[in-house]
Amino acid sequence: MKLKKILIDIVPVLVGILLALFINQYQQFQSEKAYIRNSVESIILENEENIKELEYALQRQATFMDTLESYLDQDEYTLADVLKKAKGVYSPDLKSTTWKFLVQDSKHTLVSYEFINQLAEIEKYEVLVNRYNVKIGDIIFQPAFFDNPRMKDVFYILFSDFGSIEQSMILELKSFNEYARDTYAISKDSKPNG
């Protein structure tokens, strides 16, 4: 009799504990799911801004390249002259804070290897773009190079490569955004919460 009474008293307590654990685990799962979705939406938005920045840079760089081609074989015009005529040179200012934050957060284990791998591919292009920006700055701010008419040739080669890297990065960003939207069922007009 006592055993039966103890069991009758314990069963509701055990069911209550198990139910509380289940609810807690479910809430944690939903919270993590919302966190990842919000992070992915933020990454997509940041990528879209980077795509616009790269497309604008390519337009400005095309203007520069047209001007540069016009004066390439004219030694009386220096790189400084070409830069003035083209109204300067533009290099993109790219952002990658959202996905770097996600990858450094302990919750990065909630996304797939493919997800992280695609972001790593984008980062390779970002590193290349930043290296080109530094190289361009090194040339522009060195008077010995800046006033040398033959540096136009160097800039021509440099910008030809730079443009193809930027175009490849745009393709990677678009590919990731498509993958992320499909994987996390995110619509094109969705914005991150928060």
C-alpha positions as CSV (number, residue, x, y, z in Angstrom):
1,M,0.0,0.0,0.0
2,K,2.7,2.5,0.9
3,L,4.6,1.7,-2.3
4,K,1.5,2.4,-4.3
5,K,0.9,5.7,-2.5
6,I,4.5,6.7,-3.0
7,L,4.3,5.9,-6.7
8,I,1.1,7.8,-7.1
9,D,2.7,10.8,-5.4
10,I,6.0,10.5,-7.4
11,V,4.5,10.0,-10.9
12,P,3.0,13.5,-11.2
13,V,6.3,15.0,-9.9
14,L,8.3,13.1,-12.4
15,V,5.9,13.9,-15.2
16,G,6.1,17.6,-14.2
17,I,9.9,17.5,-14.2
18,L,10.1,15.8,-17.6
19,L,7.6,18.2,-19.0
20,A,9.6,21.2,-17.6
21,L,12.8,19.7,-19.2
22,F,11.0,19.2,-22.5
23,I,9.6,22.8,-22.5
24,N,13.0,24.2,-21.5
25,Q,14.7,22.2,-24.3
26,Y,12.1,23.2,-26.8
27,Q,12.4,26.9,-25.9
28,Q,16.2,26.7,-26.2
29,F,15.9,25.1,-29.6
30,Q,13.5,27.8,-30.7
31,S,15.8,30.5,-29.3
32,E,18.8,29.0,-31.2
33,K,16.7,28.7,-34.4
34,A,15.7,32.3,-34.2
35,Y,19.2,33.4,-33.4
36,I,20.6,31.6,-36.5
37,R,17.8,32.8,-38.7
38,N,18.4,36.4,-37.6
39,S,22.1,36.0,-38.1
40,V,21.6,34.5,-41.6
41,E,19.2,37.4,-42.5
42,S,21.9,39.9,-41.3
43,I,24.6,38.2,-43.3
44,I,22.4,38.2,-46.4
45,L,21.7,41.9,-45.9
46,E,25.4,42.7,-45.4
47,N,26.3,40.7,-48.5
48,E,23.7,42.6,-50.5
49,E,25.3,45.9,-49.3
50,N,28.7,44.5,-50.3
51,I,27.4,43.6,-53.8
52,K,26.1,47.2,-54.3
53,E,29.5,48.5,-53.1
54,L,31.4,46.2,-55.5
55,E,29.1,47.1,-58.4
56,Y,29.6,50.8,-57.7
57,A,33.3,50.3,-57.5
58,L,33.3,48.4,-60.8
59,Q,31.5,51.3,-62.5
60,R,33.9,53.9,-61.1
61,Q,36.9,51.7,-62.0
62,A,35.6,51.2,-65.5
63,T,35.6,55.0,-65.9
64,F,39.1,55.1,-64.6
65,M,40.2,52.3,-66.9
66,D,38.7,54.1,-69.9
67,T,40.6,57.3,-69.0
68,L,43.7,55.3,-68.3
69,E,43.5,53.6,-71.7
70,S,43.2,56.9,-73.4
71,Y,46.4,58.2,-71.9
72,L,48.3,54.9,-71.6
73,D,50.8,55.5,-74.4
74,Q,51.2,59.2,-73.9
75,D,54.3,59.7,-71.7
76,E,53.6,63.3,-71.1
77,Y,50.7,62.3,-68.9
78,T,51.5,60.7,-65.6
79,L,49.4,58.5,-63.4
80,A,48.6,61.7,-61.3
81,D,47.3,63.3,-64.5
82,V,45.1,60.3,-65.3
83,L,43.8,60.1,-61.7
84,K,42.8,63.8,-61.9
85,K,41.1,63.4,-65.3
86,A,39.2,60.3,-64.0
87,K,38.2,62.1,-60.8
88,G,40.2,59.6,-58.7
89,V,40.0,55.9,-58.2
90,Y,37.5,54.1,-56.1
91,S,38.1,51.0,-54.0
92,P,35.3,49.2,-52.2
93,D,34.7,49.3,-48.5
94,L,33.5,45.8,-47.7
95,K,31.8,44.6,-44.4
96,S,31.9,41.1,-42.9
97,T,31.2,41.8,-39.3
98,T,28.0,39.8,-39.0
99,W,29.3,36.4,-40.2
100,K,32.6,36.8,-38.5
101,F,30.7,37.4,-35.2
102,L,28.6,34.3,-35.9
103,V,31.7,32.1,-36.6
104,Q,33.4,33.3,-33.5
105,D,30.3,32.7,-31.4
106,S,29.9,29.3,-29.8
107,K,26.6,28.9,-31.8
108,H,28.5,28.6,-35.1
109,T,28.1,24.8,-34.5
110,L,24.4,25.3,-35.3
111,V,25.1,25.9,-39.0
112,S,26.5,23.4,-41.5
113,Y,30.0,23.0,-42.7
114,E,28.9,24.0,-46.2
115,F,27.5,27.3,-44.7
116,I,30.9,28.1,-43.1
117,N,32.8,26.9,-46.1
118,Q,31.0,29.3,-48.4
119,L,31.7,32.2,-46.0
120,A,35.4,31.2,-46.1
121,E,35.3,31.4,-49.9
122,I,33.9,34.9,-49.7
123,E,36.6,35.8,-47.2
124,K,39.3,34.7,-49.6
125,Y,38.0,37.3,-52.1
126,E,37.7,39.9,-49.4
127,V,41.4,39.4,-48.5
128,L,42.4,39.8,-52.1
129,V,40.3,43.0,-52.5
130,N,41.9,44.4,-49.4
131,R,45.4,43.5,-50.6
132,Y,44.7,45.2,-53.9
133,N,43.5,48.3,-52.0
134,V,46.8,48.4,-50.1
135,K,48.8,47.9,-53.3
136,I,47.0,50.7,-55.0
137,G,47.5,53.0,-52.0
138,D,51.2,52.1,-52.0
139,I,51.5,53.2,-55.6
140,I,49.4,56.3,-55.3
141,F,51.1,57.6,-52.3
142,Q,54.7,57.0,-53.5
143,P,55.7,60.2,-55.4
144,A,58.4,58.2,-57.3
145,F,55.7,55.9,-58.7
146,F,53.0,58.5,-59.0
147,D,55.0,60.8,-61.3
148,N,56.4,58.0,-63.4
149,P,54.5,57.8,-66.7
150,R,55.2,54.0,-67.0
151,M,53.2,53.4,-63.8
152,K,50.1,53.8,-65.9
153,D,51.0,50.3,-67.3
154,V,51.3,48.9,-63.8
155,F,48.0,50.4,-62.8
156,Y,46.3,49.1,-66.0
157,I,47.4,45.5,-65.2
158,L,46.6,45.9,-61.5
159,F,43.1,47.2,-62.2
160,S,42.4,44.6,-64.8
161,D,43.0,41.9,-62.2
162,F,41.2,43.8,-59.5
163,G,38.0,44.0,-61.5
164,S,37.9,40.3,-62.2
165,I,38.4,39.6,-58.5
166,E,35.6,41.9,-57.6
167,Q,33.3,40.3,-60.2
168,S,34.2,36.9,-58.8
169,M,33.4,38.1,-55.3
170,I,30.0,39.4,-56.4
171,L,29.2,35.9,-57.8
172,E,30.3,34.3,-54.5
173,L,28.1,36.7,-52.5
174,K,25.1,36.1,-54.7
175,S,25.7,32.3,-54.6
176,F,25.9,32.3,-50.8
177,N,22.7,34.5,-50.5
178,E,20.8,32.1,-52.7
179,Y,22.1,29.1,-50.8
180,A,21.2,30.7,-47.4
181,R,17.7,31.8,-48.5
182,D,17.0,28.3,-49.8
183,T,18.5,26.5,-46.7
184,Y,16.7,28.8,-44.1
185,A,13.6,29.5,-46.2
186,I,14.2,33.3,-46.1
187,S,12.3,35.5,-48.6
188,K,14.1,38.2,-50.6
189,D,12.3,40.9,-48.7
190,S,13.0,39.5,-45.3
191,K,14.9,41.7,-42.8
192,P,16.6,40.7,-39.6
193,N,14.7,41.2,-36.3
194,G,16.3,43.2,-33.6
